[in-house]
Amino acid sequence: MDVSVTKLDYFDDMSKLHSNTTLLSYIKGEEDGRDALILESTIFYPQGGGQPADTGFIQFADSDCKFIVRDVRSKDGIVFHYGFIENSGGESEMKLEKGKEALLYVDESRRKLNSRYYKAFKKMGLSGL
C-alpha cells in the first residue's frame, strides 16, 4: 500500500470534532469485509491503550453520500476508518478517489463517553485493581 503515515490532528486539539482532510485511499471490503478509508490526517481516535475508537461520519465534497465510521484502527502509523457508505441522494455509486476533499465529523457524545471510560480504566489500573 503506497500511502504515508496519517497525521494525528487530535494531538493538536483534543476537543476538535470537525475537520477537513484529503482522501488517500478507499479499500473496498478490507480483510473482514468492511470498507476502509485512509486519510491524510484525522481527528478520529483509533482504538488502543484501553480507549474505544471514535465513531461518526465523513462527508465528501460534491456528494450526498456519507461514509459512516463505525471503527477506527491504527497499524504502522496508518489510521484505517472502517465503516460503510450511506447514500441519501440517490447516487448509484459513490466514486472515492485519491485527492477528494473529506469533511470529518466525530460523534461528540461517543467521544465524551469514551473519554470517561478511559479515565476510569486508567484509574483502576493505577489503583492495582
Backbone atoms as SQL, in Angstrom:
CREATE TABLE atoms (id INTEGER PRIMARY KEY, chain TEXT, resi INTEGER, resn TEXT, atom TEXT, x REAL, y REAL, z REAL);
INSERT INTO atoms VALUES
  (1, 'A', 1, 'MET', 'N', 0.849, -1.170, 0.000),
  (2, 'A', 1, 'MET', 'CA', 0.000, 0.000, 0.000),
  (3, 'A', 1, 'MET', 'C', 0.894, 1.232, 0.000),
  (4, 'A', 2, 'ASP', 'N', 0.665, 2.124, -0.913),
  (5, 'A', 2, 'ASP', 'CA', 1.517, 3.294, -1.088),
  (6, 'A', 2, 'ASP', 'C', 0.845, 4.542, -0.515),
  (7, 'A', 3, 'VAL', 'N', 0.794, 4.626, 0.825),
  (8, 'A', 3, 'VAL', 'CA', 0.245, 5.806, 1.489),
  (9, 'A', 3, 'VAL', 'C', 1.192, 6.215, 2.603),
  (10, 'A', 4, 'SER', 'N', 1.136, 7.490, 2.951),
  (11, 'A', 4, 'SER', 'CA', 2.017, 7.990, 4.002),
  (12, 'A', 4, 'SER', 'C', 1.350, 7.840, 5.369),
  (13, 'A', 5, 'VAL', 'N', 2.135, 8.027, 6.404),
  (14, 'A', 5, 'VAL', 'CA', 1.653, 7.962, 7.777),
  (15, 'A', 5, 'VAL', 'C', 0.561, 9.015, 7.970),
  (16, 'A', 6, 'THR', 'N', -0.488, 8.652, 8.705),
  (17, 'A', 6, 'THR', 'CA', -1.611, 9.559, 8.954),
  (18, 'A', 6, 'THR', 'C', -1.221, 10.604, 9.995),
  (19, 'A', 7, 'LYS', 'N', -1.484, 11.880, 9.685),
  (20, 'A', 7, 'LYS', 'CA', -1.245, 12.955, 10.655),
  (21, 'A', 7, 'LYS', 'C', -2.369, 12.906, 11.688),
  (22, 'A', 8, 'LEU', 'N', -2.008, 12.859, 12.964),
  (23, 'A', 8, 'LEU', 'CA', -2.976, 12.715, 14.050),
  (24, 'A', 8, 'LEU', 'C', -3.340, 14.089, 14.609),
  (25, 'A', 9, 'ASP', 'N', -4.353, 14.713, 14.012),
  (26, 'A', 9, 'ASP', 'CA', -4.751, 16.068, 14.396),
  (27, 'A', 9, 'ASP', 'C', -5.332, 16.150, 15.802),
  (28, 'A', 10, 'TYR', 'N', -5.814, 15.036, 16.349),
  (29, 'A', 10, 'TYR', 'CA', -6.379, 15.087, 17.696),
  (30, 'A', 10, 'TYR', 'C', -5.303, 15.382, 18.736),
  (31, 'A', 11, 'PHE', 'N', -4.026, 15.189, 18.419),
  (32, 'A', 11, 'PHE', 'CA', -2.962, 15.568, 19.346),
  (33, 'A', 11, 'PHE', 'C', -2.827, 17.088, 19.441),
  (34, 'A', 12, 'ASP', 'N', -3.174, 17.803, 18.363),
  (35, 'A', 12, 'ASP', 'CA', -3.096, 19.266, 18.351),
  (36, 'A', 12, 'ASP', 'C', -4.251, 19.908, 19.106),
  (37, 'A', 13, 'ASP', 'N', -5.454, 19.315, 18.998),
  (38, 'A', 13, 'ASP', 'CA', -6.647, 19.860, 19.648),
  (39, 'A', 13, 'ASP', 'C', -7.584, 18.703, 19.962),
  (40, 'A', 14, 'MET', 'N', -7.532, 18.231, 21.207),
  (41, 'A', 14, 'MET', 'CA', -8.299, 17.044, 21.586),
  (42, 'A', 14, 'MET', 'C', -9.806, 17.284, 21.626),
  (43, 'A', 15, 'SER', 'N', -10.233, 18.540, 21.619),
  (44, 'A', 15, 'SER', 'CA', -11.670, 18.832, 21.646),
  (45, 'A', 15, 'SER', 'C', -12.256, 19.012, 20.244),
  (46, 'A', 16, 'LYS', 'N', -11.422, 18.966, 19.241),
  (47, 'A', 16, 'LYS', 'CA', -11.871, 19.192, 17.864),
  (48, 'A', 16, 'LYS', 'C', -12.748, 18.034, 17.388),
  (49, 'A', 17, 'LEU', 'N', -13.954, 18.361, 16.896),
  (50, 'A', 17, 'LEU', 'CA', -14.908, 17.347, 16.456),
  (51, 'A', 17, 'LEU', 'C', -15.203, 17.418, 14.963),
  (52, 'A', 18, 'HIS', 'N', -14.725, 18.472, 14.294),
  (53, 'A', 18, 'HIS', 'CA', -14.925, 18.642, 12.848),
  (54, 'A', 18, 'HIS', 'C', -13.593, 19.040, 12.228),
  (55, 'A', 19, 'SER', 'N', -13.341, 18.531, 11.026),
  (56, 'A', 19, 'SER', 'CA', -12.068, 18.830, 10.373),
  (57, 'A', 19, 'SER', 'C', -12.156, 18.541, 8.879),
  (58, 'A', 20, 'ASN', 'N', -11.271, 19.149, 8.116),
  (59, 'A', 20, 'ASN', 'CA', -11.140, 18.873, 6.678),
  (60, 'A', 20, 'ASN', 'C', -9.836, 18.129, 6.442),
  (61, 'A', 21, 'THR', 'N', -9.853, 17.229, 5.468),
  (62, 'A', 21, 'THR', 'CA', -8.644, 16.499, 5.105),
  (63, 'A', 21, 'THR', 'C', -8.783, 16.001, 3.673),
  (64, 'A', 22, 'THR', 'N', -7.860, 15.163, 3.262),
  (65, 'A', 22, 'THR', 'CA', -7.848, 14.627, 1.899),
  (66, 'A', 22, 'THR', 'C', -7.839, 13.102, 1.947),
  (67, 'A', 23, 'LEU', 'N', -8.631, 12.490, 1.078),
  (68, 'A', 23, 'LEU', 'CA', -8.676, 11.036, 0.968),
  (69, 'A', 23, 'LEU', 'C', -7.407, 10.538, 0.282),
  (70, 'A', 24, 'LEU', 'N', -6.760, 9.553, 0.889),
  (71, 'A', 24, 'LEU', 'CA', -5.584, 8.930, 0.280),
  (72, 'A', 24, 'LEU', 'C', -5.922, 7.594, -0.370),
  (73, 'A', 25, 'SER', 'N', -6.848, 6.838, 0.263),
  (74, 'A', 25, 'SER', 'CA', -7.166, 5.518, -0.270),
  (75, 'A', 25, 'SER', 'C', -8.528, 5.042, 0.223),
  (76, 'A', 26, 'TYR', 'N', -9.250, 4.346, -0.649),
  (77, 'A', 26, 'TYR', 'CA', -10.516, 3.692, -0.307),
  (78, 'A', 26, 'TYR', 'C', -10.320, 2.208, -0.544),
  (79, 'A', 27, 'ILE', 'N', -10.518, 1.411, 0.500),
  (80, 'A', 27, 'ILE', 'CA', -10.318, -0.033, 0.408),
  (81, 'A', 27, 'ILE', 'C', -11.675, -0.702, 0.546),
  (82, 'A', 28, 'LYS', 'N', -12.138, -1.293, -0.538),
  (83, 'A', 28, 'LYS', 'CA', -13.445, -1.960, -0.556),
  (84, 'A', 28, 'LYS', 'C', -13.314, -3.343, 0.067),
  (85, 'A', 29, 'GLY', 'N', -14.110, -3.597, 1.105),
  (86, 'A', 29, 'GLY', 'CA', -14.133, -4.918, 1.719),
  (87, 'A', 29, 'GLY', 'C', -12.795, -5.388, 2.230),
  (88, 'A', 30, 'GLU', 'N', -12.142, -4.595, 3.090),
  (89, 'A', 30, 'GLU', 'CA', -10.858, -4.967, 3.700),
  (90, 'A', 30, 'GLU', 'C', -10.921, -6.390, 4.223),
  (91, 'A', 31, 'GLU', 'N', -9.946, -6.846, 4.914),
  (92, 'A', 31, 'GLU', 'CA', -9.788, -8.231, 5.365),
  (93, 'A', 31, 'GLU', 'C', -11.069, -8.877, 5.887),
  (94, 'A', 32, 'ASP', 'N', -11.822, -8.165, 6.693),
  (95, 'A', 32, 'ASP', 'CA', -13.012, -8.755, 7.303),
  (96, 'A', 32, 'ASP', 'C', -14.301, -8.335, 6.599),
  (97, 'A', 33, 'GLY', 'N', -14.200, -7.812, 5.391),
  (98, 'A', 33, 'GLY', 'CA', -15.376, -7.442, 4.617),
  (99, 'A', 33, 'GLY', 'C', -15.837, -6.010, 4.807),
  (100, 'A', 34, 'ARG', 'N', -15.224, -5.281, 5.739),
  (101, 'A', 34, 'ARG', 'CA', -15.606, -3.882, 5.954),
  (102, 'A', 34, 'ARG', 'C', -14.825, -2.983, 5.006),
  (103, 'A', 35, 'ASP', 'N', -15.462, -1.907, 4.563),
  (104, 'A', 35, 'ASP', 'CA', -14.762, -0.900, 3.766),
  (105, 'A', 35, 'ASP', 'C', -13.893, -0.064, 4.702),
  (106, 'A', 36, 'ALA', 'N', -12.816, 0.499, 4.162),
  (107, 'A', 36, 'ALA', 'CA', -11.926, 1.329, 4.970),
  (108, 'A', 36, 'ALA', 'C', -11.461, 2.535, 4.167),
  (109, 'A', 37, 'LEU', 'N', -11.305, 3.652, 4.854),
  (110, 'A', 37, 'LEU', 'CA', -10.743, 4.863, 4.269),
  (111, 'A', 37, 'LEU', 'C', -9.433, 5.173, 4.974),
  (112, 'A', 38, 'ILE', 'N', -8.458, 5.626, 4.190),
  (113, 'A', 38, 'ILE', 'CA', -7.207, 6.140, 4.735),
  (114, 'A', 38, 'ILE', 'C', -7.141, 7.603, 4.322),
  (115, 'A', 39, 'LEU', 'N', -6.919, 8.459, 5.311),
  (116, 'A', 39, 'LEU', 'CA', -6.931, 9.901, 5.100),
  (117, 'A', 39, 'LEU', 'C', -5.556, 10.498, 5.375),
  (118, 'A', 40, 'GLU', 'N', -5.333, 11.689, 4.834),
  (119, 'A', 40, 'GLU', 'CA', -4.072, 12.393, 5.066),
  (120, 'A', 40, 'GLU', 'C', -3.893, 12.721, 6.549),
  (121, 'A', 41, 'SER', 'N', -4.997, 13.110, 7.203),
  (122, 'A', 41, 'SER', 'CA', -4.989, 13.424, 8.632),
  (123, 'A', 41, 'SER', 'C', -6.333, 13.007, 9.218),
  (124, 'A', 42, 'THR', 'N', -6.384, 12.914, 10.544),
  (125, 'A', 42, 'THR', 'CA', -7.649, 12.522, 11.172),
  (126, 'A', 42, 'THR', 'C', -7.801, 13.144, 12.552),
  (127, 'A', 43, 'ILE', 'N', -9.061, 13.353, 12.943),
  (128, 'A', 43, 'ILE', 'CA', -9.397, 13.748, 14.309),
  (129, 'A', 43, 'ILE', 'C', -10.064, 12.580, 15.043),
  (130, 'A', 44, 'PHE', 'N', -10.286, 11.456, 14.346),
  (131, 'A', 44, 'PHE', 'CA', -10.879, 10.262, 14.948),
  (132, 'A', 44, 'PHE', 'C', -9.816, 9.530, 15.772),
  (133, 'A', 45, 'TYR', 'N', -10.126, 9.269, 17.052),
  (134, 'A', 45, 'TYR', 'CA', -9.225, 8.471, 17.881),
  (135, 'A', 45, 'TYR', 'C', -9.355, 7.013, 17.467),
  (136, 'A', 46, 'PRO', 'N', -8.252, 6.343, 17.185),
  (137, 'A', 46, 'PRO', 'CA', -8.321, 4.902, 16.934),
  (138, 'A', 46, 'PRO', 'C', -8.413, 4.141, 18.264),
  (139, 'A', 47, 'GLN', 'N', -8.919, 2.933, 18.207),
  (140, 'A', 47, 'GLN', 'CA', -8.964, 2.093, 19.399),
  (141, 'A', 47, 'GLN', 'C', -7.545, 1.754, 19.809),
  (142, 'A', 48, 'GLY', 'N', -7.309, 1.766, 21.117),
  (143, 'A', 48, 'GLY', 'CA', -5.989, 1.389, 21.593),
  (144, 'A', 48, 'GLY', 'C', -5.707, 1.908, 22.979),
  (145, 'A', 49, 'GLY', 'N', -4.852, 1.224, 23.689),
  (146, 'A', 49, 'GLY', 'CA', -4.458, 1.650, 25.025),
  (147, 'A', 49, 'GLY', 'C', -5.604, 1.679, 26.015),
  (148, 'A', 50, 'GLY', 'N', -6.636, 0.891, 25.774),
  (149, 'A', 50, 'GLY', 'CA', -7.781, 0.852, 26.673),
  (150, 'A', 50, 'GLY', 'C', -8.919, 1.771, 26.285),
  (151, 'A', 51, 'GLN', 'N', -8.712, 2.636, 25.308),
  (152, 'A', 51, 'GLN', 'CA', -9.778, 3.553, 24.894),
  (153, 'A', 51, 'GLN', 'C', -10.446, 3.049, 23.619),
  (154, 'A', 52, 'PRO', 'N', -11.797, 2.979, 23.623),
  (155, 'A', 52, 'PRO', 'CA', -12.511, 2.580, 22.405),
  (156, 'A', 52, 'PRO', 'C', -12.358, 3.633, 21.308),
  (157, 'A', 53, 'ALA', 'N', -12.602, 3.228, 20.083),
  (158, 'A', 53, 'ALA', 'CA', -12.487, 4.122, 18.927),
  (159, 'A', 53, 'ALA', 'C', -13.654, 5.105, 18.861),
  (160, 'A', 54, 'ASP', 'N', -13.381, 6.269, 18.269),
  (161, 'A', 54, 'ASP', 'CA', -14.442, 7.222, 17.947),
  (162, 'A', 54, 'ASP', 'C', -15.334, 6.651, 16.856),
  (163, 'A', 55, 'THR', 'N', -16.540, 7.198, 16.763),
  (164, 'A', 55, 'THR', 'CA', -17.439, 6.935, 15.646),
  (165, 'A', 55, 'THR', 'C', -17.863, 8.283, 15.088),
  (166, 'A', 56, 'GLY', 'N', -18.589, 8.265, 13.974),
  (167, 'A', 56, 'GLY', 'CA', -19.054, 9.499, 13.348),
  (168, 'A', 56, 'GLY', 'C', -19.272, 9.273, 11.875),
  (169, 'A', 57, 'PHE', 'N', -19.017, 10.310, 11.074),
  (170, 'A', 57, 'PHE', 'CA', -19.155, 10.145, 9.630),
  (171, 'A', 57, 'PHE', 'C', -18.199, 11.058, 8.889),
  (172, 'A', 58, 'ILE', 'N', -18.008, 10.728, 7.622),
  (173, 'A', 58, 'ILE', 'CA', -17.156, 11.510, 6.729),
  (174, 'A', 58, 'ILE', 'C', -17.997, 11.882, 5.521),
  (175, 'A', 59, 'GLN', 'N', -18.097, 13.181, 5.258),
  (176, 'A', 59, 'GLN', 'CA', -18.839, 13.706, 4.110),
  (177, 'A', 59, 'GLN', 'C', -17.818, 14.115, 3.054),
  (178, 'A', 60, 'PHE', 'N', -18.159, 13.887, 1.798),
  (179, 'A', 60, 'PHE', 'CA', -17.252, 14.258, 0.717),
  (180, 'A', 60, 'PHE', 'C', -17.817, 15.416, -0.080),
  (181, 'A', 61, 'ALA', 'N', -16.929, 16.313, -0.491),
  (182, 'A', 61, 'ALA', 'CA', -17.325, 17.464, -1.300),
  (183, 'A', 61, 'ALA', 'C', -18.066, 16.977, -2.537),
  (184, 'A', 62, 'ASP', 'N', -19.054, 17.706, -2.970),
  (185, 'A', 62, 'ASP', 'CA', -19.875, 17.444, -4.159),
  (186, 'A', 62, 'ASP', 'C', -20.581, 16.087, -4.138),
  (187, 'A', 63, 'SER', 'N', -21.002, 15.627, -2.953),
  (188, 'A', 63, 'SER', 'CA', -21.699, 14.344, -2.861),
  (189, 'A', 63, 'SER', 'C', -22.682, 14.353, -1.696),
  (190, 'A', 64, 'ASP', 'N', -23.821, 13.671, -1.881),
  (191, 'A', 64, 'ASP', 'CA', -24.787, 13.498, -0.797),
  (192, 'A', 64, 'ASP', 'C', -24.487, 12.251, 0.027),
  (193, 'A', 65, 'CYS', 'N', -23.522, 11.471, -0.401),
  (194, 'A', 65, 'CYS', 'CA', -23.170, 10.238, 0.304),
  (195, 'A', 65, 'CYS', 'C', -22.298, 10.543, 1.514),
  (196, 'A', 66, 'LYS', 'N', -22.463, 9.703, 2.527),
  (197, 'A', 66, 'LYS', 'CA', -21.630, 9.785, 3.725),
  (198, 'A', 66, 'LYS', 'C', -20.967, 8.434, 3.933),
  (199, 'A', 67, 'PHE', 'N', -19.774, 8.476, 4.489),
  (200, 'A', 67, 'PHE', 'CA', -19.124, 7.255, 4.948),
  (201, 'A', 67, 'PHE', 'C', -19.325, 7.219, 6.456),
  (202, 'A', 68, 'ILE', 'N', -20.097, 6.244, 6.930),
  (203, 'A', 68, 'ILE', 'CA', -20.391, 6.114, 8.355),
  (204, 'A', 68, 'ILE', 'C', -19.233, 5.362, 9.014),
  (205, 'A', 69, 'VAL', 'N', -18.552, 6.029, 9.935),
  (206, 'A', 69, 'VAL', 'CA', -17.390, 5.447, 10.611),
  (207, 'A', 69, 'VAL', 'C', -17.863, 4.682, 11.843),
  (208, 'A', 70, 'ARG', 'N', -17.629, 3.379, 11.849),
  (209, 'A', 70, 'ARG', 'CA', -18.037, 2.503, 12.953),
  (210, 'A', 70, 'ARG', 'C', -16.856, 2.035, 13.804),
  (211, 'A', 71, 'ASP', 'N', -15.644, 2.115, 13.263),
  (212, 'A', 71, 'ASP', 'CA', -14.458, 1.658, 13.981),
  (213, 'A', 71, 'ASP', 'C', -13.246, 2.360, 13.383),
  (214, 'A', 72, 'VAL', 'N', -12.238, 2.579, 14.204),
  (215, 'A', 72, 'VAL', 'CA', -11.006, 3.229, 13.754),
  (216, 'A', 72, 'VAL', 'C', -9.837, 2.468, 14.373),
  (217, 'A', 73, 'ARG', 'N', -8.898, 2.065, 13.530),
  (218, 'A', 73, 'ARG', 'CA', -7.724, 1.314, 13.989),
  (219, 'A', 73, 'ARG', 'C', -6.471, 1.914, 13.367),
  (220, 'A', 74, 'SER', 'N', -5.358, 1.739, 14.060),
  (221, 'A', 74, 'SER', 'CA', -4.076, 2.233, 13.570),
  (222, 'A', 74, 'SER', 'C', -3.112, 1.060, 13.427),
  (223, 'A', 75, 'LYS', 'N', -2.415, 1.028, 12.295),
  (224, 'A', 75, 'LYS', 'CA', -1.417, -0.018, 12.059),
  (225, 'A', 75, 'LYS', 'C', -0.235, 0.605, 11.323),
  (226, 'A', 76, 'ASP', 'N', 0.940, 0.482, 11.899),
  (227, 'A', 76, 'ASP', 'CA', 2.172, 1.007, 11.296),
  (228, 'A', 76, 'ASP', 'C', 2.064, 2.492, 10.953),
  (229, 'A', 77, 'GLY', 'N', 1.383, 3.262, 11.818),
  (230, 'A', 77, 'GLY', 'CA', 1.266, 4.698, 11.617),
  (231, 'A', 77, 'GLY', 'C', 0.171, 5.126, 10.657),
  (232, 'A', 78, 'ILE', 'N', -0.548, 4.176, 10.098),
  (233, 'A', 78, 'ILE', 'CA', -1.646, 4.478, 9.174),
  (234, 'A', 78, 'ILE', 'C', -2.962, 4.214, 9.891),
  (235, 'A', 79, 'VAL', 'N', -3.866, 5.200, 9.873),
  (236, 'A', 79, 'VAL', 'CA', -5.159, 5.061, 10.532),
  (237, 'A', 79, 'VAL', 'C', -6.199, 4.613, 9.509),
  (238, 'A', 80, 'PHE', 'N', -6.887, 3.524, 9.835),
  (239, 'A', 80, 'PHE', 'CA', -7.945, 2.963, 8.993),
  (240, 'A', 80, 'PHE', 'C', -9.291, 3.319, 9.614),
  (241, 'A', 81, 'HIS', 'N', -10.149, 3.983, 8.831),
  (242, 'A', 81, 'HIS', 'CA', -11.503, 4.331, 9.253),
  (243, 'A', 81, 'HIS', 'C', -12.434, 3.298, 8.623),
  (244, 'A', 82, 'TYR', 'N', -13.003, 2.408, 9.443),
  (245, 'A', 82, 'TYR', 'CA', -13.844, 1.320, 8.939),
  (246, 'A', 82, 'TYR', 'C', -15.316, 1.702, 9.018),
  (247, 'A', 83, 'GLY', 'N', -16.069, 1.316, 7.990),
  (248, 'A', 83, 'GLY', 'CA', -17.492, 1.602, 8.002),
  (249, 'A', 83, 'GLY', 'C', -18.147, 1.263, 6.686),
  (250, 'A', 84, 'PHE', 'N', -19.162, 2.056, 6.345),
  (251, 'A', 84, 'PHE', 'CA', -19.928, 1.800, 5.126),
  (252, 'A', 84, 'PHE', 'C', -20.438, 3.111, 4.547),
  (253, 'A', 85, 'ILE', 'N', -20.791, 3.077, 3.270),
  (254, 'A', 85, 'ILE', 'CA', -21.322, 4.254, 2.585),
  (255, 'A', 85, 'ILE', 'C', -22.831, 4.293, 2.756),
  (256, 'A', 86, 'GLU', 'N', -23.326, 5.444, 3.191),
  (257, 'A', 86, 'GLU', 'CA', -24.762, 5.685, 3.306),
  (258, 'A', 86, 'GLU', 'C', -25.142, 6.649, 2.195),
  (259, 'A', 87, 'ASN', 'N', -26.094, 6.257, 1.375),
  (260, 'A', 87, 'ASN', 'CA', -26.466, 7.032, 0.198),
  (261, 'A', 87, 'ASN', 'C', -27.842, 7.646, 0.392),
  (262, 'A', 88, 'SER', 'N', -27.901, 8.967, 0.595),
  (263, 'A', 88, 'SER', 'CA', -29.190, 9.629, 0.785),
  (264, 'A', 88, 'SER', 'C', -29.621, 10.425, -0.441),
  (265, 'A', 89, 'GLY', 'N', -28.747, 10.562, -1.413),
  (266, 'A', 89, 'GLY', 'CA', -29.050, 11.410, -2.559),
  (267, 'A', 89, 'GLY', 'C', -29.420, 10.669, -3.821),
  (268, 'A', 90, 'GLY', 'N', -29.545, 9.362, -3.755),
  (269, 'A', 90, 'GLY', 'CA', -29.933, 8.598, -4.929),
  (270, 'A', 90, 'GLY', 'C', -28.812, 8.340, -5.915),
  (271, 'A', 91, 'GLU', 'N', -27.576, 8.661, -5.535),
  (272, 'A', 91, 'GLU', 'CA', -26.451, 8.379, -6.428),
  (273, 'A', 91, 'GLU', 'C', -26.299, 6.868, -6.552),
  (274, 'A', 92, 'SER', 'N', -26.029, 6.395, -7.752),
  (275, 'A', 92, 'SER', 'CA', -25.915, 4.950, -7.947),
  (276, 'A', 92, 'SER', 'C', -24.634, 4.392, -7.337),
  (277, 'A', 93, 'GLU', 'N', -23.561, 5.157, -7.396),
  (278, 'A', 93, 'GLU', 'CA', -22.301, 4.692, -6.818),
  (279, 'A', 93, 'GLU', 'C', -21.432, 5.895, -6.488),
  (280, 'A', 94, 'MET', 'N', -20.876, 5.892, -5.318),
  (281, 'A', 94, 'MET', 'CA', -20.008, 6.985, -4.902),
  (282, 'A', 94, 'MET', 'C', -18.595, 6.694, -5.372),
  (283, 'A', 95, 'LYS', 'N', -17.997, 7.653, -6.046),
  (284, 'A', 95, 'LYS', 'CA', -16.624, 7.484, -6.519),
  (285, 'A', 95, 'LYS', 'C', -15.679, 8.111, -5.493),
  (286, 'A', 96, 'LEU', 'N', -14.946, 7.258, -4.826),
  (287, 'A', 96, 'LEU', 'CA', -13.989, 7.712, -3.828),
  (288, 'A', 96, 'LEU', 'C', -12.597, 7.556, -4.399),
  (289, 'A', 97, 'GLU', 'N', -12.058, 8.684, -4.831),
  (290, 'A', 97, 'GLU', 'CA', -10.747, 8.678, -5.470),
  (291, 'A', 97, 'GLU', 'C', -9.753, 9.474, -4.643),
  (292, 'A', 98, 'LYS', 'N', -8.498, 9.088, -4.733),
  (293, 'A', 98, 'LYS', 'CA', -7.419, 9.782, -4.044),
  (294, 'A', 98, 'LYS', 'C', -7.477, 11.271, -4.371),
  (295, 'A', 99, 'GLY', 'N', -7.304, 12.096, -3.343),
  (296, 'A', 99, 'GLY', 'CA', -7.289, 13.538, -3.519),
  (297, 'A', 99, 'GLY', 'C', -8.618, 14.215, -3.250),
  (298, 'A', 100, 'LYS', 'N', -9.679, 13.444, -3.067),
  (299, 'A', 100, 'LYS', 'CA', -11.006, 14.007, -2.817),
  (300, 'A', 100, 'LYS', 'C', -11.034, 14.648, -1.426),
  (301, 'A', 101, 'GLU', 'N', -11.662, 15.837, -1.336),
  (302, 'A', 101, 'GLU', 'CA', -11.771, 16.527, -0.055),
  (303, 'A', 101, 'GLU', 'C', -12.770, 15.806, 0.838),
  (304, 'A', 102, 'ALA', 'N', -12.383, 15.603, 2.098),
  (305, 'A', 102, 'ALA', 'CA', -13.228, 14.916, 3.067),
  (306, 'A', 102, 'ALA', 'C', -13.471, 15.816, 4.274),
  (307, 'A', 103, 'LEU', 'N', -14.712, 15.830, 4.745),
  (308, 'A', 103, 'LEU', 'CA', -15.099, 16.590, 5.928),
  (309, 'A', 103, 'LEU', 'C', -15.398, 15.582, 7.033),
  (310, 'A', 104, 'LEU', 'N', -14.679, 15.675, 8.140),
  (311, 'A', 104, 'LEU', 'CA', -14.787, 14.700, 9.222),
  (312, 'A', 104, 'LEU', 'C', -15.686, 15.225, 10.338),
  (313, 'A', 105, 'TYR', 'N', -16.556, 14.358, 10.843),
  (314, 'A', 105, 'TYR', 'CA', -17.470, 14.697, 11.929),
  (315, 'A', 105, 'TYR', 'C', -17.441, 13.575, 12.966),
  (316, 'A', 106, 'VAL', 'N', -16.888, 13.866, 14.131),
  (317, 'A', 106, 'VAL', 'CA', -16.819, 12.890, 15.218),
  (318, 'A', 106, 'VAL', 'C', -18.087, 13.003, 16.059),
  (319, 'A', 107, 'ASP', 'N', -18.644, 11.861, 16.464),
  (320, 'A', 107, 'ASP', 'CA', -19.814, 11.812, 17.342),
  (321, 'A', 107, 'ASP', 'C', -19.390, 12.299, 18.731),
  (322, 'A', 108, 'GLU', 'N', -19.875, 13.493, 19.110),
  (323, 'A', 108, 'GLU', 'CA', -19.451, 14.127, 20.354),
  (324, 'A', 108, 'GLU', 'C', -19.841, 13.315, 21.592),
  (325, 'A', 109, 'SER', 'N', -21.060, 12.795, 21.631),
  (326, 'A', 109, 'SER', 'CA', -21.494, 12.045, 22.816),
  (327, 'A', 109, 'SER', 'C', -20.662, 10.773, 22.995),
  (328, 'A', 110, 'ARG', 'N', -20.332, 10.116, 21.895),
  (329, 'A', 110, 'ARG', 'CA', -19.494, 8.907, 21.973),
  (330, 'A', 110, 'ARG', 'C', -18.082, 9.262, 22.447),
  (331, 'A', 111, 'ARG', 'N', -17.530, 10.361, 21.937),
  (332, 'A', 111, 'ARG', 'CA', -16.185, 10.787, 22.364),
  (333, 'A', 111, 'ARG', 'C', -16.154, 11.044, 23.870),
  (334, 'A', 112, 'LYS', 'N', -17.177, 11.755, 24.375),
  (335, 'A', 112, 'LYS', 'CA', -17.218, 12.059, 25.810),
  (336, 'A', 112, 'LYS', 'C', -17.354, 10.784, 26.637),
  (337, 'A', 113, 'LEU', 'N', -18.201, 9.869, 26.188),
  (338, 'A', 113, 'LEU', 'CA', -18.363, 8.592, 26.885),
  (339, 'A', 113, 'LEU', 'C', -17.046, 7.812, 26.887),
  (340, 'A', 114, 'ASN', 'N', -16.394, 7.745, 25.740),
  (341, 'A', 114, 'ASN', 'CA', -15.110, 7.037, 25.640),
  (342, 'A', 114, 'ASN', 'C', -14.064, 7.656, 26.564),
  (343, 'A', 115, 'SER', 'N', -14.067, 8.978, 26.645),
  (344, 'A', 115, 'SER', 'CA', -13.102, 9.680, 27.485),
  (345, 'A', 115, 'SER', 'C', -13.324, 9.337, 28.962),
  (346, 'A', 116, 'ARG', 'N', -14.596, 9.337, 29.385),
  (347, 'A', 116, 'ARG', 'CA', -14.900, 8.977, 30.778),
  (348, 'A', 116, 'ARG', 'C', -14.517, 7.519, 31.051),
  (349, 'A', 117, 'TYR', 'N', -14.828, 6.653, 30.107),
  (350, 'A', 117, 'TYR', 'CA', -14.493, 5.233, 30.234),
  (351, 'A', 117, 'TYR', 'C', -12.975, 5.050, 30.370),
  (352, 'A', 118, 'TYR', 'N', -12.227, 5.746, 29.534),
  (353, 'A', 118, 'TYR', 'CA', -10.772, 5.620, 29.534),
  (354, 'A', 118, 'TYR', 'C', -10.174, 6.121, 30.857),
  (355, 'A', 119, 'LYS', 'N', -10.691, 7.253, 31.355),
  (356, 'A', 119, 'LYS', 'CA', -10.192, 7.789, 32.628),
  (357, 'A', 119, 'LYS', 'C', -10.446, 6.806, 33.765),
  (358, 'A', 120, 'ALA', 'N', -11.634, 6.186, 33.777),
  (359, 'A', 120, 'ALA', 'CA', -11.954, 5.196, 34.812),
  (360, 'A', 120, 'ALA', 'C', -11.053, 3.967, 34.677),
  (361, 'A', 121, 'PHE', 'N', -10.833, 3.539, 33.447),
  (362, 'A', 121, 'PHE', 'CA', -9.966, 2.388, 33.174),
  (363, 'A', 121, 'PHE', 'C', -8.557, 2.649, 33.701),
  (364, 'A', 122, 'LYS', 'N', -8.019, 3.824, 33.413),
  (365, 'A', 122, 'LYS', 'CA', -6.663, 4.167, 33.853),
  (366, 'A', 122, 'LYS', 'C', -6.592, 4.261, 35.382),
  (367, 'A', 123, 'LYS', 'N', -7.640, 4.840, 35.983),
  (368, 'A', 123, 'LYS', 'CA', -7.656, 4.985, 37.435),
  (369, 'A', 123, 'LYS', 'C', -7.663, 3.610, 38.103),
  (370, 'A', 124, 'MET', 'N', -8.457, 2.682, 37.592),
  (371, 'A', 124, 'MET', 'CA', -8.490, 1.326, 38.147),
  (372, 'A', 124, 'MET', 'C', -7.144, 0.637, 37.954),
  (373, 'A', 125, 'GLY', 'N', -6.525, 0.859, 36.821),
  (374, 'A', 125, 'GLY', 'CA', -5.221, 0.253, 36.550),
  (375, 'A', 125, 'GLY', 'C', -4.149, 0.771, 37.489),
  (376, 'A', 126, 'LEU', 'N', -4.216, 2.063, 37.804),
  (377, 'A', 126, 'LEU', 'CA', -3.229, 2.656, 38.703),
  (378, 'A', 126, 'LEU', 'C', -3.462, 2.254, 40.150),
  (379, 'A', 127, 'SER', 'N', -4.721, 1.895, 40.481),
  (380, 'A', 127, 'SER', 'CA', -5.014, 1.533, 41.870),
  (381, 'A', 127, 'SER', 'C', -4.744, 0.060, 42.155),
  (382, 'A', 128, 'GLY', 'N', -4.300, -0.687, 41.145),
  (383, 'A', 128, 'GLY', 'CA', -3.948, -2.082, 41.340),
  (384, 'A', 128, 'GLY', 'C', -5.108, -3.046, 41.178),
  (385, 'A', 129, 'LEU', 'N', -6.254, -2.591, 40.745),
  (386, 'A', 129, 'LEU', 'CA', -7.410, -3.480, 40.542),
  (387, 'A', 129, 'LEU', 'C', -7.325, -4.222, 39.250);
